[in-house]
Amino acid sequence: MHVRHLTVGDFRSYAAADLALEPGITTLVGLNGQGKTNLVEAIGYLATLSSHRVSTDQPLVRVGAERAIIRAAVVRDGREQVVELEINPGRANRAKLGRSPLPRTRDVLGTVRSVLFAPEDLALVKGDPDQRRRFLDDLLVQRQPRWAGVRGDYDKVVRQRSALLKQAGADKRGRGRRARVPEGIDPGAAREEAMRTLDIWDDRLATVGAQLLYARLRLLTDLVPHLTQTYGEVSASVSEATARYRSSIPGPVGEALAEGFESAQDVPPVERLREELLEGMAQVRDQELDRGVSLVGPHRDDITLALGEMPAKGYASHGESWSFALGLRLAAYRLLQHDLDDDPVLVLDDVFAELDSGRRTRLAGLVAGSEQVLITAAVGADVPEELSGARFAVTKGEVSPA
């Protein structure tokens, strides 16, 4: 797979830009703030429907414009397909394949598959759990796009259930709107109705959450062998990199999931995970009502990254943390490569300036043979000679052959 042509309109700093691309290595060189990262960000957005730099769409639209356009011609197995996204902050985004509008934006997922590594990825090792959950879920969607629907459904259920918990908790403490029920209505009956409604949302969260949890566990089981290998290749270290799933399900069940599985086939079935989620929610019901938040479910889970016996977070050196983050992205790349029997587009955004010479050389050797590698760099000399290829200069939003 490779992107043959990229067009953006009113995207980030660009009123308009066109970039013709070829298979192999392409490097975009420009000082910080000139717009080089914006171009690879557009490709990443086509692959995941999200940005690796911001959490909302508004910053993606050029100041003064109402919408942004990203269009790419993608070649796979000798066939070309044009994919287009229209980004409309505050309104529904739109998507096209060829000239045909799609009913849902997420229907474009899978047209472009890309693995992007950027300085922000250091947060995978040093940051909060939501960074690691997003990494896993984005990879899950790239692997099988249908999980985007499950992920979206689960997020909606969590929001609805958490809102009900806040109100039910206020009722329990006698401070909610339901505590001021109209005359003639039994406050106790109103509270019982609220709790029955909460039971319904418990079931929905467990049903959809079990599907997402099952998919994550299988994905991580398949990913870890690649991680161990890629970390060793990047770092040349004797320490073994591993990752374990840390579930919010309390007690022995959560501990058992953290032990991991020999193969994806060993992951507990969805129905059993659903039952465990229901039991976990029942155990913490009083705490949830007191705090007004959902405390059990995939939205509260984490991935424990370790080097040898020690957790990477808080113990790994700066260089080891960089190697771990690179190892995660390269492991994702190899997993997709294996699943698709094809190379995703690999993007290295301002990476080489952060690496020492040894890691630069080892990384260059690992990616040089990929079908398409897009590199951004402030200084061209930072890119190893092994990654020679097409080069463009990016200056104040203008792209030209270097």
TORLUM-98019 format. One record per residue (C-alpha): x, y, z. Coordinates in steps of 0.001 Angstrom, whole numbers, plus 500000, padded with zeros to 6 digits. Example, Ala and Ser with C-alpha at 12.3 -4.5 7.8 and 13.67 -1.06 7.14 Angstrom:
# TORLUM-98019
+--------+--------+--------+
|      X |      Y |      Z |
+--------+--------+--------+
| 512300 | 495500 | 507800 |
| 513670 | 498940 | 507140 |
+--------+--------+--------+
This chain:
# TORLUM-98019
+--------+--------+--------+
|      X |      Y |      Z |
+--------+--------+--------+
| 500000 | 500000 | 500000 |
| 501175 | 503514 | 499269 |
| 499741 | 506995 | 498889 |
| 500358 | 508276 | 495352 |
| 498981 | 511769 | 495806 |
| 497868 | 513885 | 498766 |
| 495727 | 517035 | 498541 |
| 494629 | 519201 | 501463 |
| 492440 | 522293 | 501540 |
| 492047 | 524631 | 504508 |
| 493787 | 522018 | 506614 |
| 495915 | 523402 | 509458 |
| 498189 | 526074 | 507966 |
| 497433 | 525175 | 504337 |
| 494899 | 527007 | 502210 |
| 495780 | 524377 | 499601 |
| 498616 | 521932 | 499008 |
| 499314 | 519075 | 496603 |
| 502004 | 516487 | 497142 |
| 502883 | 513797 | 494608 |
| 504373 | 510751 | 496325 |
| 506066 | 507542 | 495257 |
| 506786 | 504213 | 496939 |
| 509999 | 504135 | 498947 |
| 511444 | 506855 | 501147 |
| 510161 | 510443 | 501080 |
| 511531 | 513093 | 503431 |
| 509912 | 516459 | 504166 |
| 512507 | 518907 | 505468 |
| 511623 | 522191 | 507122 |
| 512140 | 524152 | 510296 |
| 509602 | 523841 | 513081 |
| 506330 | 525605 | 512360 |
| 506657 | 525468 | 508558 |
| 503938 | 522845 | 508035 |
| 505721 | 519560 | 507355 |
| 504017 | 517671 | 510185 |
| 500614 | 518919 | 509008 |
| 500958 | 516872 | 505812 |
| 501726 | 513557 | 507502 |
| 499058 | 514338 | 510105 |
| 496543 | 514426 | 507237 |
| 497537 | 510911 | 506189 |
| 497252 | 509716 | 509768 |
| 493770 | 511236 | 509973 |
| 492664 | 509312 | 506892 |
| 493830 | 506098 | 508553 |
| 492322 | 506621 | 512021 |
| 489822 | 509527 | 511779 |
| 491789 | 511241 | 514535 |
| 494916 | 513337 | 514959 |
| 498013 | 512273 | 516867 |
| 498428 | 515878 | 518060 |
| 494996 | 517105 | 519184 |
| 491853 | 515476 | 520555 |
| 489262 | 517541 | 518626 |
| 488786 | 518491 | 514983 |
| 488594 | 522265 | 515407 |
| 492391 | 522898 | 515314 |
| 492581 | 520973 | 512028 |
| 490614 | 523623 | 510143 |
| 492561 | 526661 | 508956 |
| 491749 | 529836 | 510845 |
| 488911 | 531655 | 509072 |
| 487694 | 528574 | 507181 |
| 484560 | 526548 | 507931 |
| 485814 | 523142 | 506904 |
| 488924 | 521244 | 505844 |
| 489407 | 518744 | 503034 |
| 491830 | 515821 | 502892 |
| 491999 | 513792 | 499672 |
| 494386 | 510976 | 498821 |
| 494917 | 508613 | 495908 |
| 495814 | 505257 | 497443 |
| 497354 | 502369 | 495506 |
| 497061 | 498787 | 496719 |
| 497676 | 495635 | 494693 |
| 497985 | 497764 | 491574 |
| 494529 | 499338 | 491986 |
| 494016 | 503002 | 492802 |
| 491242 | 504421 | 494932 |
| 490576 | 508027 | 495901 |
| 489410 | 508714 | 499448 |
| 488186 | 512111 | 500632 |
| 487259 | 513475 | 504047 |
| 485484 | 516738 | 504785 |
| 486115 | 517875 | 508368 |
| 483275 | 519978 | 509802 |
| 483872 | 520941 | 513452 |
| 480625 | 520988 | 515383 |
| 478824 | 519113 | 512611 |
| 479015 | 515682 | 511039 |
| 482101 | 515021 | 508950 |
| 481616 | 513648 | 505445 |
| 483435 | 511015 | 503447 |
| 483702 | 509828 | 499855 |
| 485268 | 506847 | 498146 |
| 485851 | 507643 | 494519 |
| 482975 | 509979 | 493712 |
| 480479 | 508189 | 495940 |
| 479445 | 509737 | 499286 |
| 479446 | 507274 | 502163 |
| 476624 | 507034 | 504738 |
| 479114 | 507072 | 507638 |
| 482548 | 508644 | 507893 |
| 483973 | 505525 | 509513 |
| 483218 | 503565 | 506320 |
| 486511 | 504902 | 504900 |
| 488508 | 503103 | 507597 |
| 490749 | 500483 | 506059 |
| 491258 | 502383 | 502802 |
| 494469 | 503875 | 504191 |
| 496416 | 501991 | 506816 |
| 499259 | 503842 | 508422 |
| 501524 | 503593 | 511464 |
| 502778 | 506965 | 512659 |
| 505537 | 507531 | 515193 |
| 505997 | 511039 | 516614 |
| 507592 | 512691 | 519667 |
| 504146 | 512652 | 521318 |
| 504463 | 508866 | 521514 |
| 506764 | 509163 | 524498 |
| 503470 | 509534 | 526413 |
| 502754 | 505876 | 525611 |
| 505438 | 505016 | 528141 |
| 505456 | 507997 | 530489 |
| 501889 | 509290 | 530191 |
| 498451 | 508476 | 531536 |
| 496451 | 505291 | 530823 |
| 494233 | 506992 | 528235 |
| 497270 | 507263 | 525920 |
| 497840 | 503521 | 526033 |
| 494125 | 502731 | 525665 |
| 493980 | 504927 | 522578 |
| 497036 | 503210 | 521099 |
| 495404 | 499817 | 521539 |
| 492001 | 500912 | 520221 |
| 493421 | 502749 | 517194 |
| 495428 | 499653 | 516289 |
| 492349 | 497497 | 516813 |
| 490375 | 499639 | 514344 |
| 493172 | 499609 | 511777 |
| 493349 | 495847 | 512104 |
| 489560 | 495390 | 511792 |
| 487642 | 498611 | 510996 |
| 484343 | 497232 | 512324 |
| 485606 | 497821 | 515871 |
| 485199 | 501567 | 515326 |
| 481446 | 501060 | 515707 |
| 481834 | 499040 | 518914 |
| 484221 | 501624 | 520314 |
| 481795 | 504458 | 519536 |
| 478849 | 502567 | 521040 |
| 480802 | 501876 | 524203 |
| 481750 | 505528 | 524651 |
| 478069 | 506510 | 524377 |
| 477036 | 503928 | 526971 |
| 479693 | 505140 | 529424 |
| 478530 | 508744 | 529057 |
| 474877 | 507813 | 529597 |
| 475591 | 505550 | 532553 |
| 477883 | 508072 | 534224 |
| 475223 | 510781 | 533913 |
| 472681 | 508456 | 535537 |
| 475135 | 507584 | 538317 |
| 475570 | 511263 | 539151 |
| 471832 | 511765 | 539399 |
| 471205 | 508516 | 541288 |
| 474005 | 509347 | 543696 |
| 472487 | 512753 | 544341 |
| 469107 | 511112 | 544961 |
| 470726 | 508719 | 547411 |
| 472149 | 511660 | 549346 |
| 468835 | 513528 | 549165 |
| 470173 | 516381 | 547013 |
| 469065 | 515437 | 543522 |
| 466223 | 516622 | 541376 |
| 464371 | 513433 | 542151 |
| 464594 | 514317 | 545844 |
| 462243 | 517186 | 544982 |
| 459613 | 514966 | 543371 |
| 456142 | 516359 | 542710 |
| 453543 | 516088 | 545431 |
| 451803 | 512738 | 545469 |
| 454769 | 510777 | 544133 |
| 456615 | 508538 | 546543 |
| 460323 | 509561 | 546666 |
| 461256 | 505981 | 547488 |
| 459492 | 504689 | 544386 |
| 461279 | 507304 | 542266 |
| 464651 | 506186 | 543626 |
| 463799 | 502521 | 542938 |
| 462944 | 503427 | 539341 |
| 466282 | 505200 | 538971 |
| 468094 | 502106 | 540247 |
| 466190 | 499848 | 537841 |
| 467229 | 502148 | 535009 |
| 470814 | 501903 | 536217 |
| 470576 | 498097 | 536073 |
| 469618 | 498401 | 532391 |
| 472675 | 500548 | 531696 |
| 474839 | 498086 | 533656 |
| 473757 | 495392 | 531230 |
| 474470 | 497572 | 528207 |
| 477911 | 498537 | 529450 |
| 478756 | 494900 | 530187 |
| 477478 | 493733 | 526791 |
| 479402 | 496227 | 524673 |
| 482353 | 496458 | 527081 |
| 482893 | 492700 | 526980 |
| 483239 | 492840 | 523197 |
| 485825 | 495624 | 523406 |
| 487688 | 493926 | 526251 |
| 487789 | 490641 | 524333 |
| 489180 | 492348 | 521244 |
| 491837 | 494212 | 523240 |
| 492999 | 491058 | 525021 |
| 493354 | 489161 | 521762 |
| 495148 | 492083 | 520141 |
| 497629 | 492495 | 522974 |
| 498327 | 488757 | 522998 |
| 499225 | 488935 | 519300 |
| 501200 | 492176 | 519699 |
| 503525 | 491318 | 522591 |
| 505819 | 488878 | 520701 |
| 506388 | 491579 | 518060 |
| 507053 | 494155 | 520795 |
| 509678 | 492015 | 522469 |
| 511439 | 491587 | 519135 |
| 511222 | 495188 | 517908 |
| 512353 | 496668 | 521224 |
| 515412 | 494430 | 521173 |
| 516201 | 495413 | 517589 |
| 515888 | 499145 | 518227 |
| 517638 | 499274 | 521594 |
| 520189 | 496450 | 521287 |
| 519370 | 495839 | 524956 |
| 519335 | 492566 | 526864 |
| 516195 | 493668 | 528756 |
| 512972 | 492132 | 527479 |
| 510047 | 494443 | 526752 |
| 506616 | 493119 | 527693 |
| 503076 | 494448 | 528051 |
| 500247 | 493180 | 530239 |
| 496608 | 494161 | 530362 |
| 495487 | 495720 | 533645 |
| 491733 | 495374 | 533952 |
| 489505 | 497448 | 536212 |
| 487545 | 494308 | 537130 |
| 488280 | 493925 | 540867 |
| 489708 | 490866 | 542563 |
| 491093 | 487590 | 541180 |
| 489501 | 487993 | 537749 |
| 491388 | 491191 | 536985 |
| 494597 | 489608 | 538287 |
| 494083 | 486576 | 536054 |
| 493651 | 488754 | 532964 |
| 496922 | 490510 | 533807 |
| 498773 | 487198 | 533637 |
| 498237 | 487165 | 529889 |
| 497595 | 484289 | 527505 |
| 499713 | 481934 | 525450 |
| 497657 | 482629 | 522334 |
| 494647 | 484694 | 521295 |
| 492534 | 481514 | 521339 |
| 493046 | 481298 | 525116 |
| 491282 | 484624 | 525811 |
| 488027 | 484056 | 527758 |
| 484876 | 484198 | 525615 |
| 482819 | 487374 | 525391 |
| 479944 | 486018 | 527496 |
| 482222 | 485166 | 530396 |
| 483817 | 488625 | 530253 |
| 480322 | 490132 | 530240 |
| 479425 | 488252 | 533421 |
| 482646 | 489363 | 535091 |
| 481983 | 493003 | 534194 |
| 478498 | 492776 | 535676 |
| 479865 | 491233 | 538856 |
| 482587 | 493884 | 539045 |
| 480046 | 496706 | 538720 |
| 477911 | 495148 | 541443 |
| 480907 | 495080 | 543786 |
| 481639 | 498785 | 543394 |
| 478073 | 500087 | 543041 |
| 478174 | 502113 | 546270 |
| 481502 | 503710 | 545309 |
| 480136 | 504600 | 541875 |
| 477081 | 506269 | 543369 |
| 479247 | 508228 | 545792 |
| 481608 | 509423 | 543062 |
| 479184 | 509654 | 540152 |
| 481440 | 507816 | 537696 |
| 481652 | 504354 | 536135 |
| 484574 | 502592 | 537827 |
| 484594 | 499273 | 535961 |
| 484994 | 498733 | 532245 |
| 487487 | 499088 | 529382 |
| 487468 | 502887 | 529792 |
| 489233 | 502423 | 533165 |
| 491790 | 499841 | 532029 |
| 495497 | 500241 | 531360 |
| 498470 | 498442 | 529844 |
| 501437 | 497769 | 532111 |
| 504669 | 498142 | 530123 |
| 507755 | 496537 | 531612 |
| 511452 | 496041 | 530940 |
| 512418 | 492792 | 532529 |
| 510842 | 492765 | 535979 |
| 510561 | 496550 | 536319 |
| 507724 | 498776 | 535040 |
| 508899 | 501059 | 532238 |
| 506997 | 504038 | 533627 |
| 509125 | 505630 | 536309 |
| 512088 | 503278 | 535904 |
| 513118 | 503336 | 532240 |
| 515742 | 505880 | 531220 |
| 514937 | 508495 | 528597 |
| 516646 | 506430 | 525899 |
| 514890 | 503251 | 527009 |
| 511540 | 505053 | 526977 |
| 512157 | 506223 | 523411 |
| 513110 | 502693 | 522393 |
| 509971 | 501309 | 524047 |
| 507721 | 503795 | 522254 |
| 509426 | 502987 | 518957 |
| 509116 | 499284 | 519734 |
| 505368 | 499642 | 520234 |
| 504867 | 501415 | 516913 |
| 507110 | 499015 | 515006 |
| 505306 | 496079 | 516625 |
| 502008 | 497553 | 515445 |
| 503482 | 497945 | 511959 |
| 504601 | 494306 | 511835 |
| 501293 | 493027 | 513158 |
| 499381 | 494927 | 510463 |
| 501923 | 493799 | 507899 |
| 501276 | 490190 | 508934 |
| 497482 | 490567 | 508978 |
| 497212 | 492425 | 505673 |
| 500016 | 490653 | 503834 |
| 501010 | 494174 | 502832 |
| 502985 | 497123 | 504202 |
| 501023 | 499970 | 505790 |
| 502340 | 503489 | 505189 |
| 504999 | 504168 | 507823 |
| 505354 | 507759 | 509064 |
| 508311 | 508929 | 511158 |
| 507510 | 512452 | 512298 |
| 510516 | 514347 | 513705 |
| 511890 | 511134 | 515160 |
| 515572 | 511061 | 514241 |
| 516463 | 514287 | 516049 |
| 515429 | 512598 | 519312 |
| 517563 | 509470 | 518844 |
| 521244 | 508826 | 519412 |
| 523357 | 507639 | 516484 |
| 523047 | 503963 | 517385 |
| 519257 | 504016 | 517529 |
| 519106 | 506078 | 514318 |
| 521146 | 503509 | 512447 |
| 519220 | 500537 | 513817 |
| 515842 | 502145 | 513077 |
| 516937 | 503016 | 509539 |
| 517917 | 499413 | 508932 |
| 514552 | 498162 | 510171 |
| 512362 | 500418 | 507987 |
| 514431 | 500928 | 504827 |
| 512727 | 498086 | 502977 |
| 509147 | 499199 | 503681 |
| 506937 | 499985 | 500708 |
| 506422 | 503621 | 501699 |
| 508110 | 505587 | 504475 |
| 507323 | 509269 | 505045 |
| 509837 | 511149 | 507191 |
| 509767 | 514681 | 508539 |
| 512910 | 516383 | 509802 |
| 513979 | 519900 | 510719 |
| 517488 | 519183 | 509445 |
| 518073 | 516828 | 506555 |
| 521375 | 515642 | 508028 |
| 519437 | 514017 | 510903 |
| 518080 | 511379 | 508513 |
| 520500 | 508439 | 508056 |
| 521998 | 507913 | 504614 |
| 520350 | 504500 | 504447 |
| 517041 | 506327 | 504044 |
| 517895 | 508297 | 500938 |
| 515065 | 508975 | 498520 |
| 512768 | 511751 | 497359 |
| 513128 | 514950 | 499379 |
| 510881 | 518006 | 499629 |
| 511484 | 521349 | 501281 |
| 508618 | 522805 | 503315 |
| 508817 | 526561 | 503910 |
| 505909 | 528660 | 505203 |
| 503358 | 526216 | 503891 |
| 504964 | 525873 | 500458 |
| 506163 | 522432 | 499351 |
| 508821 | 522090 | 496663 |
| 511350 | 519449 | 495596 |
| 514579 | 519892 | 497544 |
+--------+--------+--------+
